[in-house]
Amino acid sequence: MATHSTVPSALTLFLILFLMLPVGSPARILRQAKTDMQRVGDSQLLLHELGFDLHQLNRYRKLAMHGPTSDRVSPGGPDPQHHF
């Protein structure tokens, strides 16, 4: 009789241990935090490897920061004869 009760308990223990294995496997070792300059260097290297021209990207970034350089203004507005 003792052998019949140990087999299911051994299988249950094995099943519990087997199901607990994947719980710890996705954990990874964290690297030291990178400084901002290292992150910028990594992103610039990646952009260069992907074929982007870094000088053009910097030019576009500067243009976007300063906004449009044109001093154009809109004309007098809608025609009052058509829009009332």
C-alpha positions in Angstrom: 0.0 0.0 0.0 2.8 2.4 0.8 4.2 2.2 -2.8 0.8 3.2 -4.3 0.7 6.5 -2.3 4.3 7.4 -3.0 4.0 7.1 -6.8 1.3 9.8 -7.1 3.1 12.1 -4.6 6.4 11.7 -6.5 4.7 12.5 -9.7 3.0 15.5 -8.2 6.3 16.7 -6.8 8.0 16.2 -10.2 5.1 18.1 -11.9 5.4 21.0 -9.5 9.1 21.2 -9.9 8.9 20.9 -13.7 6.3 23.7 -13.8 8.4 26.0 -11.6 11.4 25.8 -14.0 10.1 28.3 -16.6 9.3 30.8 -13.8 13.0 31.7 -13.3 14.3 31.3 -16.8 13.2 34.7 -18.3 15.3 36.5 -15.7 18.4 38.1 -17.1 21.5 39.8 -15.7 21.2 43.6 -16.0 24.2 45.4 -17.3 25.4 48.6 -15.7 23.4 51.6 -16.7 24.9 53.4 -19.7 25.5 57.1 -19.6 23.6 59.4 -21.9 26.7 59.9 -24.1 27.1 56.1 -24.6 23.4 55.8 -25.6 23.8 58.7 -28.1 26.9 57.0 -29.6 25.0 53.7 -29.8 22.1 55.2 -31.6 24.4 57.1 -34.0 26.3 53.9 -34.8 23.0 52.1 -35.4 21.7 54.9 -37.7 25.0 54.8 -39.6 24.8 51.0 -40.0 21.3 51.4 -41.4 22.5 53.8 -44.0 21.4 57.1 -42.7 23.5 60.2 -43.3 24.2 61.6 -39.8 25.1 65.1 -41.1 21.8 65.4 -42.9 19.9 64.1 -39.9 21.6 66.7 -37.7 20.7 69.4 -40.2 17.0 68.3 -40.2 17.0 68.2 -36.4 18.4 71.8 -36.2 15.8 73.0 -38.8 13.0 71.4 -36.8 14.2 73.0 -33.5 14.3 76.5 -35.0 11.1 76.3 -36.9 10.5 77.8 -40.4 12.8 80.6 -41.4 10.3 82.2 -43.8 8.7 85.5 -42.9 5.7 84.9 -45.1 2.3 86.0 -43.9 -1.1 84.9 -45.1 -3.1 87.3 -47.3 -6.0 89.3 -46.0 -8.2 86.3 -45.3 -11.3 84.8 -46.9 -13.2 86.8 -49.5 -16.2 88.5 -47.7 -18.4 88.2 -50.8 -18.3 84.4 -50.6 -18.0 83.8 -46.9 -20.5 85.6 -44.7 
